Amino acid sequence: MARKRHTDEDALRLLREIEVHLASGLDVAEACRKAGISDATYYTWRKKFGGMGRSQLSQMRALEKENQRLKRIVAELELDKLILKESLDFLKPKA
């Protein structure tokens, strides 16, 4: 069976759909089957997106993007620091 890739919005929509099925009395396995995902996927999504709305999802994405940008900056600064340290060691007179 081919793997499906669901977007985060799809995951939120399916989680809400499953919650409706659960509220109507179905068990988790049956509700997941109706939504077309496995129960392991349901639990993974519930752990990641549980209780999250669309606005919170976009905020989480923005924070992840900012975090990536800051990590890149730190890596570049660390590289600059190592280059400067190396050049300082090279320029130091050896006595």
Backbone hydrogen bonds, N-H to C=O, Kabsch-Sander energy under -0.5 kcal/mol:
donor,donor_aa,acceptor,acceptor_aa,energy
6,H,4,K,-0.6
11,A,7,T,-2.3
12,L,8,D,-2.3
13,R,9,E,-2.4
14,L,10,D,-2.9
15,L,11,A,-2.5
16,R,12,L,-2.2
17,E,13,R,-2.2
18,I,14,L,-2.6
19,E,15,L,-2.3
20,V,16,R,-1.9
21,H,17,E,-2.0
22,L,18,I,-2.8
23,A,19,E,-2.3
24,S,20,V,-1.4
25,G,22,L,-1.4
26,L,21,H,-2.0
31,A,27,D,-2.4
32,C,28,V,-2.6
33,R,29,A,-2.0
34,K,30,E,-2.1
35,A,31,A,-1.6
36,G,32,C,-1.4
37,I,32,C,-2.2
42,Y,38,S,-2.0
43,Y,39,D,-2.3
44,T,40,A,-2.1
45,W,41,T,-2.8
46,R,42,Y,-2.7
47,K,43,Y,-2.0
48,K,44,T,-2.0
49,F,45,W,-3.9
50,G,46,R,-1.4
52,M,49,F,-2.5
57,L,53,G,-2.0
58,S,54,R,-2.4
59,Q,55,S,-2.0
60,M,56,Q,-2.5
61,R,57,L,-2.3
62,A,58,S,-2.1
63,L,59,Q,-2.3
64,E,60,M,-2.4
65,K,61,R,-2.4
66,E,62,A,-2.4
67,N,63,L,-2.5
68,Q,64,E,-2.2
69,R,65,K,-2.1
70,L,66,E,-2.6
71,K,67,N,-2.4
72,R,68,Q,-2.0
73,I,69,R,-2.0
74,V,70,L,-2.4
75,A,71,K,-2.2
76,E,72,R,-2.3
77,L,73,I,-2.5
78,E,74,V,-2.3
79,L,75,A,-2.1
80,D,76,E,-2.4
81,K,77,L,-2.4
82,L,78,E,-2.2
83,I,79,L,-2.3
84,L,80,D,-2.6
85,K,81,K,-2.3
86,E,82,L,-2.4
87,S,83,I,-2.4
88,L,84,L,-2.1
89,D,85,K,-2.2
90,F,86,E,-1.9
91,L,87,S,-2.0
92,K,88,L,-1.4
95,A,93,P,-0.7
